[in-house]
Amino acid sequence: MPDGAKRYIDLAERAGLTVERVKRGRHLKLLCRASDGRKATFIAPITPSDHRALQNKLSQMRRFERGLAPDDDPENRNAAGLRHGANGEEE
């Protein structure tokens, strides 16, 4: 498991998501699946500088699990900022 990934995996599980894959680069990329089968990739810094970064990421994950898009996105992108087709695949 990549360094720093465990705390984000724990966050995803707390939000009700299943983590299918974790990639590490400058940021972590977590491929997560919601209980209804939708998938999204969440990008997270390995060493966040904002003290609320983990809480904000948890909020994004919870919104995705509930099927909600961010308030400020008129194109109905998911909480990870990616657009998905009807079958849950990235477009």
N, C-alpha and C positions, 0 to 999 in steps of 0.2 A: 504494500500500500504506500503510495507517495507520502512524503512528509507533509504534515499539516492537513491531510485529507480526512483524517478520522473525525475532526470536529465538524466538518461539513457533511460527512456521511451521517453522523449523529443528528445533525439538524434536519437533513432530508427525512430520516426515519421518524423524527418527532413530528414532522409535517405530514406524515402518512405516505411518503413516497418510497419507492424501491430504487436503490442505486444499482444500475446495471453495469456501469463502466466509469472509471476515473482515469483521466489523462493528466499528466503534469507537464507544464512548460513554464512560462513565467507566471501563469495563472493555472488554477485547477479547472478542469472541465469535467463536470459530473453529468452523465447521461442518466436521467431519472425517469421512472414510469409511475404514473398516477394509478390509483385503484381502478379507474375505468379504462386503462390501457393506453391513454395518451402519453406521449414521450416528449421530453424537453431536455435541452442541455443548459445547465447553469454554469456560469463562469464566476469564479471567486478568486480573490487574491490569496496567495499563500500566507502572506504576512500583512493583514489589513492594517491600515494606519488610522482608520476611523473607529472609535470605541463602540459605535453602533453597527458596524458592518455585519457582524454575525446576526444580530437581531433583525436587521433589514433583509438579509438573505433568507432568514427563516420566514419572514412575512411574505416574500416573493414566492417561496416554495409552498406556503399554505394557500396563497391565492391561486396558484396553479392547480393544486390538488382539488380545490373547490370549483375549478373551472372558470375562474374570473381572470380577466385581462387587466393590465394596469390601467388606471384611470386616464392617464395622459396619452394613450395610444389609440388613435381613431381607426387603425387598420386591424384591430382585434388580434394583436400579437399576444403570445402567451407570456407568462411571468418571466421567462428566460430571455425574452426579446426576439424570439424566432417565430416565423410564420409557419404554420403546419397545415397540411392538407387534411382531408376527411379521414384518411386511414392512419393519421398520426405521424406520418413521415415528414421530414423537413422539405420545404419547397425551395 
